[in-house]
Amino acid sequence: MSTVNAEVKKNPNENAISLIRRFTKRVQGSGVIPRVRSIRYNQRKPNHSRMKKDALVVLGMRKEYELLDKLGKLPEKKVRGQKGKK
């Protein structure tokens, strides 16, 4: 992937606002913003062995949770929206 640098130099009779405007137009024309936005949240797909390992971890945690539930060692679940009785 090649990098494109949008570079502008201040002209002698140019104010800061027009320099910023010219820089913004140069950046838009180079296509840097859409390319960065398109790759912003992309992640590599995990390989097969990594997915298998993660699945085994989840299965192990689920098995442990079910065992604790069966033995009655889990804390009681709180019901949302209910306050203690008076």
Secondary structure, 3 states (H helix, E strand, C coil): CCCCCCCCCCCCCCCHHHHHHHHHHHHHHHCHHHHHHHCCCCCCCCCHHHHHHHHHHHHHHHHHHHHHHHHCCCCCCCCCCCCCCC
